[in-house]
Amino acid sequence: MDLDAYVAEHRGEWRRLEALSRRRKPSAAEADEMVLLYQRVATHLSVVRSRTPDPALVAELSRLVLSARAAITGAQPVDWRRVPRFLAHDLPLAIYQARRWWITAAVCFLLVSAAVAAWVIQDPTLPKAFGMSEADIDSLVNHDFENYYSENFAPNFGLLVWTNNAWIAAQCLAAGVLLLPVAWILWQNALSVGMTGGLMIGHGRADVFFGLIAPHGLLELTAIFVAAGIGLRVGWAWVVPGPLLTRGQSLAAAARQGITGAVGLVGVLAVAGLLEAFVTPSFLPLIVRDAIGVLVWTAFLAYVFVLGRRAERAGDLVLADGFAPAGAQSRPVAFNAR
């Protein structure tokens, strides 16, 4: 196919579709014309992709098709009536039904961190094998770890922590379909936590380490574990789809529920970021700061297990692997910690 001739032949239609898709209130005749042109340009895109896949032209036509589709279908209004149900039913159900995955991830993470910390305590030379000098160790133990939470303006620090943790959670969710990348992300962070904890405890500063971790770390770590568990559950859905679903159906069901959990984790990590920015470095007594962290963490777990169990018992059909069969009534459901 002569690409230049093809472009010259259809360029007028493409420009006309672009012009129509930019109009806020097209007439009935223009709307009909836009639908017709949309179908034609979608066919043109398919032809270009299959015969002469020019990257620039494919990108241009893809953008045009997407903008025309948005103009034809229109923006869907936000149904705020769904928010209470999302918070009281969909979100806790999504996290609750992935509980086996994220609890397992939490246990493995904590075991690795504890093992690394114990190794560092027994062998003080181990951090040097990871490139840390005596000056680095001294600075971390006596200054950096504690100053990390108070050296920046609190609102800016909270936003930084939130975005960093959200990025880690997003990586766990997105990479879950491949399974192994999630394990690698957790492994790296478990090593970081274990190394830091081992150095602090080994130098007699266990009270500082646990005292500063507890106010925000309980909720923050749990949110990361939940993200990892949901991601792994999505990945396992296509590995072992169960007897009633195809791999595609199983993956789609898990992914829909995973999106629900991902949206909820944005709020959970925001709360953890606020705790880390305003409670952890505050002048409140250490026991009060830790009590706030434990209270918020306990409230989150109660929210998930009480409302999640209630939602599951309310009639949502769930198979042994946690996914609803096709046609059943089912509602889908930053950390480098220091």
PyMOL commands that set and color helices and strands:
alter all, ss='L'
color gray80, all
select helices_A, chain A and resi 3-21+28-51+55-73+82-97+99-122+126-129+134-147+154-178+180-202+206-239+247-279+286-313
alter helices_A, ss='H'
color red, helices_A
deselect
rebuild
show_as cartoon
